């Protein structure tokens, strides 16, 4: 147990962590704070532009404690020792609110202005409520993301053809009692019918937690990095 704790603390220490206050300007529902985890080498390579991985948490992580947004997702994987060459930005939604395209745009704008980001390698992912937010963001801002990974999410398929040029890899548990798998099926079908580049992975025995296995899969990060905006 002591060894595991020591390894975890070393992993956290190896990656600079900070916070980002983002401001949507016109509405408080597009303003807030994000947890930022910088990759190893960020400070040592001042001329390098890095990929950005924007992570949208689920409903259970809403609130005013940024540590909550690190419980699941890519920051958790980095803390467990996975080498992820991304600036990982994890904004938080206040209690009682949800993801909106305006909030995603606000944090993205401020992240691009604050950190050394390669604008051609901006990636979006989210789970549950964040999966819904991911689908909505690529529908309303398809020109801003090189690829997207919505997990156990859904949304309104109407108008999703606007995101046909955004490569998507969607994930869902077949036994999900919270967000029925049909929610992802409808979005995937609509995007495929529009000519989109879509992968869809279904975990046949998984319930709502289809994110732990997904974010632990190194192929996911390789797939993200294989895409550039405008390809």
C-alpha positions in Angstrom: 0.0 0.0 0.0 2.8 2.4 0.9 4.5 1.6 -2.4 1.3 2.4 -4.4 0.9 5.7 -2.5 4.5 6.6 -3.1 4.2 5.9 -6.8 1.0 7.9 -7.0 2.6 10.9 -5.3 5.7 10.7 -7.6 3.4 10.5 -10.7 1.6 13.6 -9.5 4.8 15.5 -8.8 6.2 14.6 -12.2 3.5 16.6 -14.0 3.0 20.3 -13.3 -0.6 21.0 -12.2 -2.3 24.4 -12.2 -5.7 26.0 -12.6 -7.2 28.0 -15.4 -9.9 30.6 -14.8 -12.0 30.9 -18.0 -14.5 33.6 -18.8 -17.2 33.4 -21.4 -17.8 37.1 -21.0 -21.5 37.4 -21.7 -22.8 34.9 -19.2 -21.8 33.4 -15.9 -22.8 29.9 -17.3 -19.8 30.1 -19.6 -17.3 31.0 -16.9 -15.5 28.9 -14.3 -12.3 27.2 -13.3 -10.5 24.2 -14.9 -7.8 21.8 -13.6 -4.8 21.8 -15.9 -2.2 19.0 -16.0 0.9 19.7 -18.1 2.9 16.9 -19.7 6.4 15.9 -18.8 8.8 18.2 -20.7 6.4 21.1 -21.0 8.7 23.5 -19.2 11.9 22.0 -20.6 10.8 22.5 -24.2 9.7 26.1 -24.4 9.4 26.1 -28.2 7.2 23.1 -28.5 3.5 23.3 -29.1 1.5 20.4 -27.5 -1.8 18.6 -28.2 -4.7 19.7 -26.1 -7.0 17.1 -24.6 -10.2 18.8 -23.2 -12.0 16.5 -20.7 -15.7 17.0 -19.8 -16.6 15.3 -16.5 -19.9 13.7 -15.6 -22.8 14.9 -13.4 -21.3 13.4 -10.3 -18.3 15.6 -10.4 -20.1 19.0 -10.5 -19.4 21.4 -7.7 -16.5 23.7 -6.6 -13.7 21.2 -5.8 -11.4 20.7 -8.8 -10.0 17.5 -7.4 -13.4 15.9 -8.3 -12.6 16.3 -12.1 -9.5 14.1 -11.7 -11.3 11.1 -10.2 -12.0 9.7 -13.7 -10.5 10.2 -17.1 -7.1 11.1 -18.5 -5.7 12.9 -15.5 -6.4 9.8 -13.4 -4.5 7.7 -16.0 -1.6 10.1 -16.0 -1.4 9.9 -12.2 -1.3 6.2 -12.5 1.8 6.4 -14.6 0.5 6.6 -18.2 2.6 8.8 -20.4 0.2 11.1 -22.1 1.7 13.8 -24.3 -1.2 16.3 -23.9 -1.9 19.4 -22.1 -5.0 18.1 -20.3 -7.6 20.7 -19.4 -10.6 19.6 -17.2 -13.1 22.3 -16.5 -15.8 22.0 -13.9 -19.5 22.7 -14.0 -21.1 24.1 -10.9 -23.7 22.1 -9.0 -27.0 22.1 -10.9 -25.6 23.2 -14.2 -24.7 21.2 -17.4 -22.2 21.4 -20.2 -23.0 23.9 -23.0 -21.2 24.7 -26.2 -20.6 28.2 -24.8 -18.8 26.9 -21.8 -16.7 24.5 -23.9 -15.8 27.4 -26.2 -14.9 29.7 -23.3 -12.5 27.2 -21.7 -11.0 26.3 -25.1 -10.4 29.9 -26.0 -8.6 30.7 -22.7 -6.6 27.4 -22.9 -5.3 28.3 -26.3 -4.4 31.8 -25.2 -2.6 30.6 -22.0 -0.7 27.4 -23.0 1.5 26.4 -25.9 -1.1 24.4 -27.8 -1.0 23.1 -31.4 -4.3 24.3 -32.8 -4.3 21.5 -35.3 -4.3 18.9 -32.4 -7.2 19.9 -30.2 -9.2 16.9 -28.9 -12.4 16.6 -27.0 -13.7 13.8 -24.7 -16.3 13.4 -22.0 -18.2 10.9 -20.0 -22.0 10.6 -19.3 -23.1 14.3 -18.9 -19.7 15.1 -20.5 -20.5 12.7 -23.3 -23.6 14.7 -24.1 -21.5 17.9 -23.9 -19.0 16.4 -26.4 -21.7 15.5 -28.9 -23.2 19.0 -28.6 -19.8 20.8 -28.9 -18.7 19.0 -32.1 -22.2 19.7 -33.6 -22.0 23.4 -32.9 -18.3 23.9 -33.3 -17.1 21.2 -35.7 -14.2 23.3 -37.0 -12.5 23.4 -33.6 -11.7 19.8 -32.9 -9.4 17.3 -34.6 -11.3 14.3 -33.1 -13.7 13.6 -30.3 -14.5 10.7 -27.9 -18.0 10.8 -26.3 -18.5 8.1 -23.7 -21.9 6.9 -22.6 -23.5 10.1 -23.9 -26.1 11.1 -26.4 -28.0 14.1 -27.7 -30.2 15.2 -30.5 -29.3 13.7 -33.8 -31.0 16.5 -35.8 -28.3 18.7 -37.2 -25.5 16.3 -36.4 -24.5 16.3 -40.1 -22.6 19.6 -39.2 -20.0 17.4 -37.5 -19.5 15.0 -40.4 -15.8 16.1 -40.7 -14.9 15.4 -37.0 -13.6 11.9 -36.5 -15.5 10.3 -33.6 -14.9 7.2 -31.5 -17.9 6.6 -29.3 -18.2 4.2 -26.4 -21.1 2.8 -24.4 -22.0 -0.1 -22.1 -24.7 -2.3 -23.4 -26.2 -2.7 -19.9 -26.1 1.0 -19.0 -29.1 1.7 -16.7 -28.4 5.5 -16.6 -28.0 6.5 -20.2 -29.5 3.8 -22.4 -27.2 2.6 -25.2 -29.8 3.7 -27.7 -28.7 7.3 -27.0 -25.3 6.6 -28.5 -26.7 4.4 -31.2 -28.9 7.2 -32.5 -26.0 9.7 -32.6 -23.6 7.2 -34.3 -26.3 6.3 -36.9 -27.0 9.9 -37.7 -23.3 10.8 -38.1 -22.6 7.7 -40.3 -25.6 8.6 -42.5 -24.1 12.0 -42.9 -20.9 10.5 -44.2 -19.0 10.9 -40.9 -15.9 9.0 -39.8 -17.2 7.1 -36.8 -16.0 4.2 -34.7 -18.4 2.7 -32.1 -17.3 0.4 -29.3 -19.9 -1.4 -27.2 -18.9 -3.2 -24.0 -21.5 -6.0 -23.9 -21.3 -6.6 -20.1 -20.7 -3.0 -18.9 -23.2 -0.8 -17.1 -22.8 3.0 -16.9 -19.1 2.9 -16.2 -17.8 2.4 -19.7 -15.1 5.1 -19.2 -12.6 3.2 -16.9 -11.8 0.7 -19.6 -11.9 3.3 -22.3 -9.4 5.7 -20.7 -7.1 2.8 -19.7 -6.8 1.8 -23.4 -3.5 3.1 -24.9 -5.1 2.7 -28.4 -7.4 5.6 -27.6 -4.6 8.1 -27.3 -2.8 6.8 -30.4 -6.1 7.2 -32.3 -6.5 10.8 -31.1 -3.0 11.7 -32.1 -3.4 10.2 -35.5 -5.8 13.0 -36.4 -5.1 16.6 -37.3 -7.6 19.4 -37.8 -8.3 19.8 -41.4 -7.1 16.3 -42.5 
